[in-house]
Amino acid sequence: GNIEYLGRNDDQVKIRGFRIELGEIDARLAKHPAVHEAVVTAREDIPGDKRLVAYYTLVSGHTSVDIDNLRSHLQEKLPEYMVPAIYVLLEAMPLTPNGKLDRKALPAPDVEALSSRGYEAPQGETETQLAAIWQDLLGVARIGRHDNFFELGGHSLLAVSLIGRMRQLGLSADVRVLFSQPTLAALAAAVGGSTDIVVPANLITEDCQRITPDLLPLASLTQTQIDQVVATVPGGVANVQDIYPLSPLQEGILYHHLSAERGDPYLLQSLFSFDSQEHVDDFARALQFVIQRHDVLRTALVWEGLDEPMQVVWRQAPLMRESFDADPRAGDMAAQLHQRFDARHHRLDIRQAPMMRLVCAWDGPNQRWLALLQFHHLVMDHTAMDVVRYEMQASLLGQEAQLGAAVPYRNYVAQARLGVSQEEHEVFFRDMLGNVDEPTLPFGLQQVHGDGRDIEEARLTVDADLSRRVRSQALQLGVSAASVVHLAWARLLSQVSGRDDVVFGTVLMGRMQGGEGADRALGMFINTLPLRVELGNLDVRDGVKATHRRLTGLLGHEHASLALAQRCSGVAAPAPLFSALLNYRHSSIAVTDEALTAWDGMQSLGDEERTNYPLTLNVDDQGEGFQLTVQTVPLVEATRICAYMQQTLNSLVDALEQAPQTPLHAISILPFKERAQLLEQCNRPEKSYAHETPIHRQ
C-alpha cells in the first residue's frame, strides 16, 4: 500500500483552550499548488495574545500568492481555530548547521503589515492619497494596497470620516465598495464612480424683508404657506434663517409624536450634577454656544395647514431654563426630578426652538445642583450627542476658535431628497422583501406604535473574552463586528418567532452619503430600515458573509423611508413587517486630561431613552468591549433577552472557531441555566409515587 505523510504530530500547542497539532496545518498548507515549504508556529509577540503564524516559501515560477487564497485552502479541511492569523513569505526557511529547520530563527512578523495580507506598496497617486488617510484614521504605520479596512480596525463611523476626508481631496466613491471590497486597491479603483449631490444654496439673507418661493430651493410652498410658517417664528422674517422639509426618519418620529396619547417616546434626557451654581451657568453657556453654531438646534417644526411638514431654522433660539423646587421630605431629589419630567407623560413643544430644556434643582441633602437636560430625537441622534459634548468641551476650555465650520443639516436633507430616486429604492426593497408575506413577530409581539410607557430596560456588558473573539472572527472574515452581531440577533429572533427567514429593523447611521462633514454634523441622521436574514440551510460562515452583503446593499438606500420599504413587502397593511429593532452604534469616547479639566465640577449621572417598538436591542461598540441594552415590554423580560443575546454570540463564535460548516439552525440561544431548567425540571412528573404503588392507584 501507499503511505501519505501528513506531518509530525508531536508538535502540539494550546490556543484559546484548543489543542492544536501544528504538523497537520504544515501538511495542509504545503499542499497548496503555489507553496513549496510551510511551517506553522504559535507566537506571543504581544503579551496575552498567542496566535498561529504561518511561514512559507513559494515554488519556482510563483512570485506571490493571495493570502485569502491560502486561508480558504486551509479552511476547506481545517476548523477555524487551526487557521493561522498571520502569513509570512520567506525566501528560504532558516536552517541549523545540521540542515534542520531552525524555529528560533523564524522572524517575528510585522503585525501591522502582515495581519491581513502580504505587503505590497500603494501604486499611483490615488492609492497613495488613500493610504495616507488610512494611516491617520486607523493609526497604522504602513498600509499596503491589499490591506483590508476592517481587518485593520475600521468600522462604520471611521468609514464616514474616510469618505469625508476623500471628498476634501476631490475623491468620490460609492461607499458600498468599501464594505463589499474593503481593500485599498479596490477603493482606489472605484474613485470617480459616484457623483456627489450639489446642495442648493440657502438664499435667505439676513436683511431679507419677505421670503418668497424662489428663495426656498428645497421646499415646495406657496406664498400663503410661507407667510403662515414665518408667522410662527418669534420676531418674524428677521428671525428666519431657512425653511426646508423633514428627513425620512424625522417624518416617522413626527408621526409617533402626534399619535401618542400622552408623553413622547422620542423625548430623551440626561441628568447632570454640579458642585456650584457657577458650574451650572458655565454648562448652560457652553450649550448655548453649540446651539448658536448649528442650525438644527435652532429648528422648530410646522405642519398645520401645510401639504407636508416643514422645519424652520430660527436665527436666535435661547435655551429654555427652568427651576424645580424639590421637596427634601419627598425622598431622593433626582428621582423627584425624573418623576416630574418623565417622558411617559411629559412633552416638549416641538413648534418652538430649540427643542431642548434645562431644568435645574438644588439637592440640599447632597449639597449639589442637579440639571435635567431634555432634548428631542427630531434634532439629535447618538453620534450628534457626542459632537455636542465635544464642542461644549471646547467652549468650556476657551477653544471655540479651534472648531471647524459647522455643517448645516440642510445638506443632509438635500442628500436624502435629491440622491437615490424613489424608483431605485423601490427596486431594491422589492427584490429583498417582495416575497415576504408574513411578519416577524418575536413572542407574538405586534404593537409597534406604542408610546414607550410600559417599556422595561436591562443592560449587560458582554464578557471581555467573548468580545475579543467576536472581533477576531470578524477580522478573519473581512467583515465588521456589526455583521456578526446582526446575524446573532437574527438567529435569536428566529428562535423566538418560529421562523428561519426573519426581518427586523436595523438603525443605519445615515451619514455614509450625508455629504462633506457628515461625521461632525449635528442632526437626526439615523434611519430605521428592514433587514432580511434568510437563515435556511446556511452555515455560520456563509451566514456572516451573507448578512454583511445585505447590510452593504442597504447602505446605498440609507435615506429611504421605512414606509416605502414596508410597502415593497408582501405583508399587507396594517400588519407590521417586523416588531424588533437592532441599533448597533459606536460609543468609544476617550477620557483625556483636557476633558477632565473642562468638566471639572460637573458629572453625568446617566441618560434615558425610550422606544416605540416592543423589543429593541441597543449594542454599544465601545472599541474593545460591547454593552447590550434591551428595552422590551415586561411580558418578555429584558434581562432574559440580554442573556439570550450573549449566549447566541457565544454559540456563534464557538462554531466559527471550531466548525464553520455548522448550520445556523444548530446555534443555541439558551444560557446553560435555562437549558438545564427546561431539560431537567420541566420534565419532572408533577407528583412522585413510591415504586411499590400499583399503576391503577397512581
Phi, psi and omega in degrees: 000177180252143177248127178259124180280121181258349182114166180287146180246019181256006179254083187252138176231167178233123179228128180052033177090355182258132174274126188236129174271108183297329181299326179296321180289318178306311185295318181293317181294323181293343179279352177294135185300338181266352186261131177269304178230151179213142173214136181244137179224161176259123181240151177230063180292331174254121183308129178085357182238080179277127183224154176279131179238128180258127174252137183210156172241160184257151176289160180302135180101345178252131178253343178199166176211141181289129182297323177301325179293318177297316182297315179297322178301318179288322183293339179296329186240341187245149174293160186301326183289350177259004179268120182303150179271333185231142181234128183237120178275128178242151174287324178203152178285139177289136183238154174278169177304336180273002178085010179263160179300130178260091184298327181294339182268358177296129186290148174291133181289147171280097189302319183297322184272332189249004183295338181239312186210166174297140186285133171221126186298149176302147181242133176082168185295317184296313179298321180295318178297316180295320180299321179296321178294315180300317180303317182289314183289320187265349180068033180250132187290325184226127181246127176262161185290343179256007179291149185259127183305317184282328179292338179266009176103009179288156175208182189298321181293321176292329178296322177298315178297321180299311181298321178296317179294324178296319180299324179298333179265006180079020180255122178240142180206153176290121184300335181296334177298319181300325182273330181272326178226076193280034176262158180300316183296318181294319180294319179297321180294334182273352181299132182093357182274003178221159181241127178288146177286134175273115183275122178300142182289154173283119187262359181277117180269164182295332181261017180299132181266330178208133180271124181245163183306325182290348178270359184238079184294340181263351185241147175248091183228145173281168179299321179298318180293321178298314179299324179294318179295314181299325181294343180276351187262126175302128182093353176066212188300330181295340182254012179258120179264324184195158175221128177204166184286180179272158172280167183305312183287329175301322179298318179294319179295319178298320178301312180293325178298315183286331183273346179292130180292322175205158183070187182204113181293347182251017173267116184255158179208150177230139181252134180232154172239151183223146181272357178200159175297326180300319180289329174298315180295321177299316179300312182297320179295318179296320179294319178297325176300315180292320178302318182291332180286327192245126182300324185293334179278352175249032186253139173235159180254144175228129180222335183294127178081006181250155177290327174215151182298149178232153171247134182244128182267123176274149176284324179234128180215090181294140177298132177282124178240136179229156174249143178233122180269098179282152180260112181303335181280348184267010176102199186305130183294317180298320179296321178297319180296315178298316182296319182293324184244032179300126182296347179287341177220015182233145182228157169258148175278102184283002174273359180240143177251148354282159177278058182215153174212136176246115182252123184248146178213143176273124180260087185302310182304329181255004177050057180207164172260141174247144177223126177257116178263115176257137177211155186260142180296343178300333185239000183215135169242186186299314180295322180298323180296324176296321179295319178301313180299318181297315182287326174297320178299317178299320179293318180297331180268000182073026184250030183303323184294342182277351180282143177288173179297141179291144180261119183292142180294336179302331178299317180293317179301319178295317178301316183293325186267332184254358183277237181301134183286160177300323180297319179294320176301315183296319179300315181297311185286331175294322179295321182279324191240355188305324181259017173271108184247004176230139180286157173264110186236086178302135181057017181076009182288128182224002179274100183255008180243035179287172180252009177080005185289324187257021183275133173251157187230144175219147180237149178211127174274121182296138178312134186301318180293321178295320178301316180297319181292324176300313181294321180298316180293322177298317179299315183295328181270356179070031180234174176277156176300332179301325180294320178295317181295319179298320179293320178299317179296320178298318179295318178299313180296326177301317181292318186270358175244352178072031181227146175256007176230101190244154174231133174217163179278136174239139183269114179268149182296328180074004185254355183298323180240030184277005179090178182298136179080012183298334182287342181239015180273150174264155177137182179263095182263328188298154181215136178264125179224155181284141174238127178259130177234114181264099184288313174039237181257017181291146170272174189295321182292314179295329179295318178297315182293321179294320178295319179297318180297318182291320176297321178298316178298324182294331182302325181290351182234027185295346180259004178289156178273148178298323180299318178297313181300317181294324179295335182278354179271173178269006179274117184284137175296149011265011180297139179284150176285327180207162178228011179237149187228145172235125178241100180263122186218155181264128188228024181279113179237119181284136177263110182256168176298324178298319180296318180298323179291315183297319186262017178301131181084001179232144182216134175277128182257000177133158179244161178221129176221154183231171181219154176266355177274147182285347178213113181228134173245119171261127177245113178266110176278109187262020178096311176244305181260181178229144172240131178260134173231118180252132173239125183204170177288150185304329182305328187272329183075105183298321180297326180294318180293323176302313181295319177301316184293318178296319179294320179297317176300317181296315180296320181294315180293320176306313182293318179298324181283319191257323185210078185297349176273003179299128178294147182299328182291350178268356180284122183276142176252353186273125173299157185305316184298316181289324178298316179298320180297317181292320184282329185256296187296319184287347179264358179286145176293148181296332182221136180261150182232150175294146183300330184275358181289124179300148182302320185289350177258355181281000000 
